[in-house]
Amino acid sequence: MITVHHLNNSRSQRVLWLLEELGLPYEIKPYQRDAKTLLAPPELLAVHPLGKSPVITEGITTVAETGAIVEYLLERHGGGRLQPTPGTPEHLRYRYWLHFAEGSAMPPLLMKLVFDKIAASPMPFFVKPMARAICNKALDAIVWPNLKRQLDFMEEELGKSEWFSGRELTGADIMMSFPLEAAAQRAGLNDSRPRLMAFLKRIHARPAFRRALERGGPYALVD
């Protein structure tokens, strides 16, 4: 049996969605973030040394990192589903977007989250203007230009096909869901990029996605 060590409001929601798309039996071991720090609880350290989610276990096998989990599940249980035929141009695009999601799309989103939190954190009144100025300068000079460039790139790429690697949903689209949901919540993704917004509407309407939400519990990145 596959066990998903599932942290609320996290990347592990994608793993539940993938398992629902594949129709695989699984169980969930839920964990809750610390209410103040929003970090994962120390109980996850017993599952993986980094103490982060997502992690899955299957028998004696433990797999961490969302991309690695997606590849493991598709290779072991996919039977060719949710990935293009190896050696095709679609498979190359699939592999690119599978790794783009965490390797390129997430870093500027995390930087924005960190700078926003710093600017909003309690601090002495005489320090706050300087801290906010530094955060705003970093956002304007580095973070926002990167976010715009990436969102424009993704919008253009979805003009080539309905899904990121072709005409069918793949694991790459499941991987890309989290950064795009995060961008829609806190990084300016809106109807000015209609293809990306249509992509989010398509995935949110999928029965497997809705089932994953029901099993995984509240997920703040989806309205």
Secondary structure as UniProt FT lines:
FT   STRAND          2..7
FT   TURN            8..9
FT   HELIX           12..22
FT   STRAND          26..31
FT   TURN            35..37
FT   HELIX           42..46
FT   TURN            49..50
FT   STRAND          55..58
FT   TURN            59..60
FT   STRAND          61..64
FT   HELIX           66..77
FT   TURN            79..82
FT   TURN            86..87
FT   HELIX           89..100
FT   HELIX           101..105
FT   HELIX           106..120
FT   TURN            125..127
FT   HELIX           128..138
FT   HELIX           139..143
FT   HELIX           144..157
FT   TURN            158..160
FT   TURN            164..165
FT   HELIX           171..186
FT   TURN            191..192
FT   HELIX           194..205
FT   HELIX           207..216
FT   TURN            220..221
//
